[in-house]
Amino acid sequence: MLRATVDPGHWITAGVAPTVNALVEGRAVFTPIKMDKGVNAVVFAGPKELLASGYLWEENRKQLAYKPLVLVQREGRGSIVGFTADPNYRAYLDGMNVLFLNAIFRGAAHSRPPAGE
């Protein structure tokens, strides 16, 4: 279980604590999105604060530090929301469920109307 820090100024993080824990499995490590392309709304903590529970190899700790957990990118009239870990795994991770619901219910409020309207 890894700790991540939340960008409090983004709509997808409304109602979420300053940090969340995420259950991470597998070998995938994602590159942060560039600022001109979108927002890294939730990123994993630094190497010393990253591990919330369990065991993590030192090499993995360094690779996962500061990588994205939740990304938001504008596309067309809406937004694409990406999660690099399952936000609903067994429904017991506080904060992750709020991020998921914000992606569903708040995302539409941040879409753009069709051209000419």
Sequence and secondary structure as in RCSB ss.txt:
>XXXX:A:sequence
MLRATVDPGHWITAGVAPTVNALVEGRAVFTPIKMDKGVNAVVFAGPKELLASGYLWEENRKQLAYKPLVLVQRE
GRGSIVGFTADPNYRAYLDGMNVLFLNAIFRGAAHSRPPAGE
>XXXX:A:secstr
 EEEEE TTSGGGTT  SEEEE   SS       TTT EEEEEE  TTT BSSS   HHHHHHHTT EEEEEEEE
TTEEEEEESS TTGGG  TTHHHHHHHHHHTGGGG    TT 
